[in-house]
Each structure stands twice: as C-alpha cells, then as structure tokens.
C-alpha cells in the first residue's frame, strides 16, 4: 500500500449560477467536489461574496448589521453547503473590480471579521457553516488589475486582517496571497515579511496555468521549499487556481472574443480533460494540501458550458471521483511525464474492488497492456472500461469476467484521452 488517494479536485466558484436559474449541484455531488474557493463568483452570480458587494458603503458603520447585504451570498453559499463542499472564502474582490486598497485597513479587517461572524457564529441572523479557510485578497502581484497599491501596502493589509481574524478565533486558518507568479521575487519578500513580523500564515496560496501538468509539480516543489526555508514548515500549500492553457499566445488571444472562442473550446475539450486527469494524478505525490481548479461554474474557464451542461473537463473530475471510491493507493508503474502518460490505482476499503485512472495527454494513440498482480480476492474478476475522449463522456466501453488470479488486458487509448478501468470481485 502507498497511502491514501487525496481528494485534490476542488474548484473555484459555486454550483448555482445565473441568478439561480442554473443549478449544477447534482453534477458537483456526482463528482464529489471536496472544496470551493470563492473567487470571481460575481461573474456568474451577481452581487455575491466580495467585500464591496456585502458591505457596499465603506463609510457606513461596520458594527451595524443593517449596513451589510448578506442575502444573495447566503443563498450562494447554501448551494455549496448542499453540495457538501468545504468553503475556502476569499476575502477581497474579484479580478478587475475595485482593485484599489481599502481606505482604512483596520476597518476593512473589522468588516472581514463580521463576515466571518455571520457565516460561522450566527451574527446578523447568520449561520454556523464552520468555514475554516479565510484567504486575504487575490493575486496582488499582477498589478493594477488586481491591486493598485504597493507591495508593502498589501503586506500591511494582510498582516492587519490576519491578526484580526486570529484574534477573533484562533482556530481559523488564514492565508494568502493567492500568488499569480511563483517564480517571481514576490513570494520570497512576502514570506520574509511574515516571518520577520511573526504574522500568522496557516496556508500559502498560489496559481499556475500551463500546457504541461508537470509544471504544477515543479511549482509545488518551489513553494514547499520556500515555506520550509522561511520556517513555515507547518504552513499548508494551496494550489487554488490551475487550468490548461493552449500555448504562449493564449493570454493575448483570450482578450479577443473571436480568437478566444476556439481557445476555450480547446482548453475545455479532450485535451483539457486529459490535462486535468494527469494533474490530479501527479499532484498525489506532491506537497500540495488543497487544490482548486479554476473554475467549477459556467465561466468560460469552467467545468460547465453557459447552458450548465458539463464540459469534457467535468468528466475528468468525475473519473477521478471513481478512483477515490477505491482510496487505498497501490503501486502503479508506467507514468511518464515526458510522454504525457499518467496513471494511478487504488483499492477499496473492503478489498473487493480496484480502480485504475489512466490519462494520455500527448498526440499519439496507444494500446496499453495492463497487468494486475496480487489480486486481493480469490474469485473471478469483472473488468469494466470507461472512456473519456472526443467521442465519449466517461462512457462504458464494455465489461468482461476474467478467471481468478493475476490479470493482463489491453486498453486502446487515443490522445488526448482518459480511461478508467474498474475491477470488482464477481458475485
């Protein structure tokens, strides 16, 4: 045994979009989405989550409940709770919306604490959602579209809010800065600031968009090394935005609606699905504690189309859920990041079922020979193969019953594609 397969298939956003007219809760449940980071939520559900949405008049008295507008966010979070996902609440604002620093950092921190009180402590006719993770702002390192202040001003805002949150409830986990660029000097400066001033940092959050899932692994190693080097060995690493992008010109082309359409269709299609499956497999052997795909809603980055129908990438998450149903990880050889192959296998708690998740990301179709040794049951085995590719949405290709003992079978896999092979003890 090699430990337990970890549920790293969290997302950004929520399952209810378009003012409540689209509800993907059943899909979230089917995929077993473990966590939802609340960032850019107003883009699919207006007037929710962001501090300026909840407390629209900054000059108002922050101690009076009537100055807060919680109702729409209450409904938005209720859907996430119903979907049984843990909430990671990003305190701040969505990208491109109110990127200026708050006029009064202490007051802003008090507003944040009151948001926490509403959702955890029933303040202002609130709830007891027991939200543990509270993130301060998002991507201050990308400049004016997200943070118009200086680097030092963000550090000071983080310190002010982190201390206020911990003073309110020391059990809560506070973190940031939702770093856009791991390779920049921003990370080192932020960690040095927190270390030198003994600022609370329960989790460090960071982002990576790439064409190669192995880059997620490389960046995770950089983050863990930096945290350890600065004395934050107990601080969690949160990869809370990640997604496939199609080429170096993606960021420029995405600004043009005509050029962006095929880009996102490609990113959310079979190649994006194989990328997602590969990433979820590769991250199993890494130091990432929480991961959140961008996004689990109907944004053009999302697991769902504007209609609410699942994209191909959604079925990669659903396939990963199938793997999690057999969570006792077992040895699985053959993964090769250079060739775009990733594989992971697990055994059920009762030892009567096993699952293989296989992702073929690169540009060549392959026939894989799968050998299963030391089958943990004495009887015959039912083998089922599920396909995710251009023509299939985790569709069962067929099943067969094999004689007792070790197994050998072949699986045809185009590229890009994902295969889920299920082994169960025959009745």
C-alpha positions as CSV (number, residue, x, y, z in Angstrom):
1,X,0.0,0.0,0.0
2,X,1.1,3.6,-0.7
3,X,-1.1,5.6,1.5
4,X,-4.5,7.2,0.6
5,X,-5.5,8.9,-2.6
6,X,-6.2,12.5,-1.8
7,X,-9.3,14.5,-2.9
8,X,-7.5,17.4,-4.7
9,X,-10.3,18.1,-7.2
10,X,-11.6,21.2,-5.6
11,X,-12.8,24.1,-7.7
12,X,-13.4,27.8,-7.7
13,X,-17.0,29.2,-7.8
14,X,-20.3,27.6,-6.9
15,X,-22.8,25.2,-8.3
16,X,-25.7,27.7,-8.7
17,X,-25.2,30.3,-11.4
18,X,-27.1,32.9,-13.5
19,X,-29.1,34.3,-10.6
20,X,-30.2,30.8,-9.5
21,X,-31.6,29.7,-12.9
22,X,-28.7,27.2,-13.4
23,X,-28.1,24.6,-10.8
24,X,-25.3,22.1,-11.2
25,X,-25.5,20.7,-7.7
26,X,-26.2,17.2,-8.8
27,X,-23.1,17.3,-11.0
28,X,-21.0,18.5,-8.1
29,X,-22.3,15.7,-5.9
30,X,-21.6,13.1,-8.7
31,X,-18.0,14.3,-8.9
32,X,-17.6,14.6,-5.2
33,X,-16.2,18.1,-5.3
34,X,-14.4,18.5,-2.0
35,X,-13.9,22.2,-1.8
36,X,-15.0,25.5,-3.3
37,X,-12.8,28.6,-3.3
38,X,-14.9,31.7,-3.5
39,X,-13.2,33.9,-6.2
40,X,-14.7,35.7,-9.2
41,X,-18.1,34.5,-8.1
42,X,-20.0,37.7,-9.0
43,X,-19.2,37.0,-12.7
44,X,-21.7,34.1,-12.7
45,X,-23.8,35.1,-9.7
46,X,-24.1,38.9,-9.3
47,X,-23.6,40.7,-6.0
48,X,-22.1,37.9,-4.0
49,X,-19.1,37.1,-1.9
50,X,-16.8,40.2,-2.5
51,X,-16.5,42.6,0.4
52,X,-17.7,45.6,-1.7
53,X,-20.8,43.5,-2.6
54,X,-21.6,42.6,1.0
55,X,-20.6,46.0,2.5
56,X,-21.3,48.4,-0.3
57,X,-20.9,51.7,1.6
58,X,-17.4,51.7,3.2
59,X,-18.1,54.9,5.1
60,X,-21.0,53.2,6.9
61,X,-20.8,51.9,10.5
62,X,-19.4,48.4,10.2
63,X,-20.8,47.4,13.5
64,X,-24.4,47.7,12.4
65,X,-25.9,44.6,10.7
66,X,-28.2,46.7,8.6
67,X,-25.2,48.0,6.6
68,X,-24.5,44.6,5.3
69,X,-26.1,42.9,2.3
70,X,-25.8,39.2,3.0
71,X,-28.9,37.7,1.4
72,X,-27.5,36.8,-2.1
73,X,-24.3,35.5,-0.7
74,X,-26.3,33.5,1.9
75,X,-28.1,31.7,-1.0
76,X,-24.9,31.2,-2.9
77,X,-23.1,29.6,0.0
78,X,-26.2,27.5,0.8
79,X,-25.8,25.7,-2.5
80,X,-22.2,24.9,-1.8
81,X,-23.1,23.5,1.6
82,X,-25.8,21.5,0.0
83,X,-23.2,20.1,-2.5
84,X,-21.2,19.0,0.6
85,X,-18.1,21.0,-0.4
86,X,-15.8,22.7,2.1
87,X,-15.7,26.5,1.6
88,X,-12.5,28.5,1.1
89,X,-13.6,32.1,1.5
90,X,-11.5,34.6,-0.4
91,X,-11.9,38.0,1.4
92,X,-11.4,40.8,-1.0
93,X,-12.6,41.4,-4.5
94,X,-12.8,39.8,-8.0
95,X,-10.3,40.5,-10.7
96,X,-10.7,43.9,-12.3
97,X,-13.3,45.0,-9.7
98,X,-12.3,47.6,-7.0
99,X,-8.6,46.8,-7.1
100,X,-7.7,49.8,-5.0
101,X,-6.5,49.2,-1.5
102,X,-9.1,49.8,1.3
103,X,-9.2,53.3,2.6
104,X,-8.8,52.1,6.2
105,X,-7.1,48.7,6.7
106,X,-8.3,48.3,10.3
107,X,-11.9,49.0,9.3
108,X,-11.6,46.6,6.4
109,X,-10.3,43.9,8.8
110,X,-13.3,44.5,11.1
111,X,-15.7,44.1,8.2
112,X,-14.0,40.8,7.3
113,X,-14.4,39.6,10.9
114,X,-18.1,40.4,10.8
115,X,-18.4,38.4,7.6
116,X,-16.8,35.5,9.4
117,X,-19.1,36.1,12.4
118,X,-22.1,36.0,10.1
119,X,-21.2,32.7,8.4
120,X,-19.7,30.9,11.4
121,X,-21.1,32.5,14.5
122,X,-24.7,33.3,13.5
123,X,-24.2,37.1,13.8
124,X,-26.8,39.2,12.0
125,X,-29.2,36.3,11.5
126,X,-26.3,34.2,10.2
127,X,-25.2,30.6,10.1
128,X,-22.8,28.1,11.5
129,X,-21.1,26.9,8.4
130,X,-17.8,26.3,10.2
131,X,-15.8,27.8,7.3
132,X,-12.1,27.1,8.3
133,X,-10.1,28.7,5.5
134,X,-10.1,32.5,5.0
135,X,-7.9,33.9,2.3
136,X,-6.9,37.6,2.1
137,X,-7.2,39.1,-1.3
138,X,-6.1,37.6,-4.7
139,X,-3.1,38.0,-6.9
140,X,-1.7,41.3,-5.6
141,X,1.4,40.6,-7.6
142,X,-0.2,41.1,-11.0
143,X,-0.5,44.8,-10.6
144,X,-3.3,47.3,-11.3
145,X,-6.0,44.9,-12.5
146,X,-6.0,43.3,-9.0
147,X,-4.0,45.6,-6.6
148,X,-3.4,49.3,-7.3
149,X,-1.4,49.7,-4.1
150,X,2.3,49.0,-3.4
151,X,3.7,45.6,-2.5
152,X,4.3,46.9,1.1
153,X,0.7,48.0,1.3
154,X,-0.6,44.6,0.5
155,X,1.8,43.1,3.1
156,X,0.4,45.5,5.7
157,X,-3.2,44.7,4.7
158,X,-2.5,41.0,5.0
159,X,-1.0,41.5,8.5
160,X,-3.8,43.7,9.7
161,X,-6.5,41.2,8.6
162,X,-4.7,38.1,9.6
163,X,-4.1,39.3,13.1
164,X,-7.7,40.5,13.4
165,X,-9.1,37.1,12.2
166,X,-6.8,35.2,14.6
167,X,-7.8,37.4,17.5
168,X,-11.4,36.7,16.7
169,X,-10.9,32.9,16.5
170,X,-7.5,31.4,16.7
171,X,-8.8,28.1,15.3
172,X,-9.5,29.6,11.9
173,X,-6.9,29.2,9.2
174,X,-5.8,32.4,7.5
175,X,-3.7,32.7,4.4
176,X,-2.7,34.2,1.1
177,X,-1.6,35.9,-1.1
178,X,-3.0,33.8,-4.0
179,X,0.2,34.4,-5.9
180,X,-0.1,34.5,-9.7
181,X,3.6,34.0,-10.4
182,X,5.6,31.5,-8.3
183,X,8.9,32.3,-10.0
184,X,8.9,36.0,-9.0
185,X,10.6,37.6,-6.0
186,X,7.2,38.4,-4.5
187,X,7.0,35.1,-2.8
188,X,10.3,35.5,-1.0
189,X,9.5,39.0,0.1
190,X,6.1,38.1,1.4
191,X,7.4,35.1,3.3
192,X,10.2,37.1,4.8
193,X,7.8,39.8,5.9
194,X,5.5,37.2,7.6
195,X,8.5,35.5,9.3
196,X,10.2,38.7,10.5
197,X,7.0,40.1,12.0
198,X,5.5,36.7,13.2
199,X,2.4,37.2,11.0
200,X,0.0,34.3,11.0
201,X,0.2,32.2,7.8
202,X,-1.7,28.9,8.1
203,X,-1.8,28.4,4.3
204,X,0.1,29.9,1.4
205,X,-1.9,30.1,-1.8
206,X,-0.6,30.2,-5.4
207,X,-1.6,29.7,-9.0
208,X,-0.3,28.0,-12.2
209,X,-1.8,28.0,-15.7
210,X,0.2,25.9,-18.2
211,X,0.3,23.4,-21.0
212,X,2.2,20.9,-19.0
213,X,0.8,19.3,-15.8
214,X,4.4,18.7,-14.6
215,X,4.8,22.4,-14.2
216,X,2.2,22.2,-11.3
217,X,4.5,19.7,-9.6
218,X,7.6,21.8,-10.2
219,X,5.9,24.9,-8.8
220,X,4.6,22.9,-5.8
221,X,8.2,21.9,-5.0
222,X,9.4,25.5,-5.2
223,X,6.6,26.7,-2.9
224,X,7.2,23.9,-0.3
225,X,11.0,24.6,-0.4
226,X,10.4,28.4,0.2
227,X,8.0,27.8,3.0
228,X,10.4,25.4,4.8
229,X,13.3,27.7,4.2
230,X,11.5,30.6,5.9
231,X,10.4,28.5,8.8
232,X,6.8,27.8,7.7
233,X,7.1,24.0,7.8
234,X,3.6,23.6,9.2
235,X,2.0,26.0,6.7
236,X,-0.2,24.3,4.1
237,X,0.3,24.8,0.4
238,X,-2.8,25.6,-1.6
239,X,-2.8,25.5,-5.4
240,X,-6.1,27.3,-5.6
241,X,-6.1,28.2,-9.3
242,X,-5.0,25.9,-12.1
243,X,-6.1,25.2,-15.6
244,X,-4.8,24.2,-19.0
245,X,-3.9,27.0,-21.4
246,X,-3.3,26.4,-25.1
247,X,0.1,28.0,-26.0
248,X,2.2,31.0,-25.1
249,X,-0.1,33.4,-27.0
250,X,-3.2,32.3,-25.0
251,X,-3.2,35.3,-22.7
252,X,-3.2,37.8,-25.5
253,X,-5.7,35.9,-27.8
254,X,-8.2,35.4,-24.9
255,X,-8.9,39.2,-25.0
256,X,-10.4,38.9,-28.5
257,X,-13.9,37.3,-28.4
258,X,-13.4,35.8,-31.9
259,X,-10.0,34.3,-31.1
260,X,-11.0,33.3,-27.6
261,X,-13.9,31.1,-28.6
262,X,-11.8,28.3,-30.2
263,X,-9.1,28.7,-27.5
264,X,-11.6,27.9,-24.7
265,X,-13.3,25.2,-26.6
266,X,-10.0,23.5,-27.0
267,X,-9.0,24.1,-23.3
268,X,-12.3,22.7,-22.1
269,X,-12.3,19.7,-24.5
270,X,-10.5,16.4,-24.5
271,X,-7.0,17.9,-24.2
272,X,-8.1,19.9,-21.1
273,X,-9.7,16.8,-19.7
274,X,-6.6,14.7,-20.1
275,X,-4.5,17.6,-18.6
276,X,-6.9,17.8,-15.6
277,X,-6.7,14.0,-15.0
278,X,-2.9,14.0,-15.3
279,X,-2.6,16.9,-12.9
280,X,-4.8,15.2,-10.3
281,X,-2.6,12.1,-10.6
282,X,0.7,13.9,-10.5
283,X,-0.3,16.0,-7.5
284,X,-0.8,12.9,-5.4
285,X,3.0,12.6,-5.0
286,X,3.4,16.2,-4.0
287,X,3.2,18.6,-1.1
288,X,0.0,20.4,-2.2
289,X,-2.6,20.2,0.6
290,X,-5.6,21.7,-1.1
291,X,-6.1,22.3,-4.8
292,X,-8.9,24.3,-6.6
293,X,-9.4,24.2,-10.3
294,X,-10.4,27.4,-12.0
295,X,-13.5,27.1,-12.3
296,X,-16.4,24.8,-11.3
297,X,-19.1,27.0,-12.7
298,X,-20.2,28.4,-16.1
299,X,-17.4,30.9,-16.7
300,X,-15.6,30.2,-20.0
301,X,-12.9,28.6,-17.8
302,X,-15.5,26.4,-16.2
303,X,-16.4,22.7,-15.9
304,X,-19.7,23.7,-17.4
305,X,-20.9,25.4,-20.6
306,X,-23.1,28.6,-20.5
307,X,-26.1,26.3,-20.6
308,X,-25.0,24.4,-17.5
309,X,-24.1,21.3,-19.4
310,X,-20.9,19.6,-18.4
311,X,-17.8,20.1,-20.5
312,X,-15.3,17.3,-21.1
313,X,-13.2,18.5,-18.2
314,X,-16.0,17.8,-15.8
315,X,-15.9,14.1,-16.8
316,X,-12.2,14.1,-15.8
317,X,-13.2,15.2,-12.3
318,X,-16.0,12.5,-12.3
319,X,-13.5,9.9,-13.4
320,X,-11.2,11.0,-10.6
321,X,-14.1,10.5,-8.2
322,X,-14.3,6.9,-9.4
323,X,-10.7,6.5,-8.4
324,X,-11.4,8.0,-5.0
325,X,-14.1,5.3,-4.4
326,X,-11.1,2.9,-4.1
327,X,-8.9,5.2,-1.9
328,X,-6.2,2.8,-0.7
329,X,-3.4,3.6,-3.1
330,X,-1.5,0.7,-4.6
331,X,1.7,0.5,-6.6
332,X,1.2,1.6,-10.2
333,X,4.1,1.7,-12.6
334,X,4.2,3.3,-16.1
335,X,3.6,7.0,-15.6
336,X,5.9,9.1,-17.8
337,X,5.5,12.9,-17.8
338,X,7.7,13.2,-20.9
339,X,5.4,11.1,-22.9
340,X,2.2,12.5,-21.4
341,X,1.2,9.4,-19.6
342,X,-0.1,9.4,-16.0
343,X,-1.6,6.5,-14.1
344,X,-2.8,5.9,-10.5
345,X,-4.6,2.9,-8.9
346,X,-6.5,2.3,-5.7
347,X,-8.1,-0.5,-3.8
348,X,-11.4,-0.2,-1.9
349,X,-11.5,-0.4,1.9
350,X,-13.1,-3.9,1.8
351,X,-10.6,-5.1,-0.7
352,X,-13.2,-6.2,-3.2
353,X,-12.8,-3.5,-5.9
354,X,-9.9,-1.7,-7.6
355,X,-9.7,1.2,-10.0
356,X,-7.1,2.4,-12.5
357,X,-7.2,6.0,-13.8
358,X,-5.1,6.5,-16.9
359,X,-4.5,9.7,-18.8
360,X,-2.9,10.0,-22.2
361,X,-2.2,13.7,-22.9
362,X,0.2,13.7,-25.8
363,X,-0.5,13.4,-29.6
364,X,-0.3,9.7,-30.2
365,X,-2.9,6.9,-29.8
366,X,-1.5,4.0,-27.8
367,X,-2.5,0.5,-26.8
368,X,-1.7,-0.1,-23.2
369,X,-1.0,-3.5,-21.7
370,X,-2.3,-3.5,-18.1
371,X,-1.1,-6.2,-15.7
372,X,-2.7,-6.6,-12.3
373,X,-0.6,-8.6,-9.9
374,X,-1.5,-10.0,-6.5
375,X,-5.3,-9.6,-7.0
376,X,-6.6,-9.4,-3.4
377,X,-9.6,-11.7,-3.9
378,X,-9.8,-15.4,-4.7
379,X,-12.8,-15.4,-7.1
380,X,-13.1,-14.2,-10.7
381,X,-13.0,-10.5,-11.6
382,X,-15.4,-8.3,-13.5
383,X,-13.4,-5.7,-15.7
384,X,-15.1,-2.6,-17.0
385,X,-13.5,0.2,-19.0
386,X,-14.9,3.7,-19.2
387,X,-13.8,6.1,-21.9
388,X,-13.4,9.9,-21.9
389,X,-12.3,11.4,-25.3
390,X,-13.7,13.3,-28.2
391,X,-16.4,10.7,-28.7
392,X,-17.1,9.6,-25.1
393,X,-18.1,11.2,-21.8
394,X,-16.8,8.6,-19.4
395,X,-18.9,6.0,-21.3
396,X,-18.6,2.4,-20.5
397,X,-17.0,0.5,-23.4
398,X,-17.9,-2.9,-22.2
399,X,-17.3,-5.4,-19.5
400,X,-16.0,-8.9,-19.2
401,X,-15.4,-11.5,-16.5
402,X,-11.9,-12.9,-16.0
403,X,-10.8,-16.0,-14.2
404,X,-9.4,-15.9,-10.7
405,X,-5.7,-14.8,-10.3
406,X,-3.5,-12.2,-11.9
407,X,-4.8,-10.3,-14.9
408,X,-3.5,-9.0,-18.2
409,X,-5.5,-6.9,-20.6
410,X,-5.1,-4.3,-23.3
411,X,-6.7,-0.9,-23.4
412,X,-6.8,1.2,-26.6
413,X,-6.4,4.9,-25.8
414,X,-6.4,7.7,-28.3
415,X,-4.8,11.0,-27.4
416,X,-5.8,13.2,-25.7
417,X,-8.0,10.8,-23.7
418,X,-8.7,9.4,-20.3
419,X,-9.5,5.8,-19.4
420,X,-11.0,4.4,-16.1
421,X,-10.7,0.7,-15.6
422,X,-12.7,-0.9,-12.8
423,X,-12.0,-4.3,-11.3
424,X,-14.5,-5.9,-9.0
425,X,-15.0,-9.3,-7.4
426,X,-17.5,-11.2,-9.3
427,X,-20.6,-12.2,-7.3
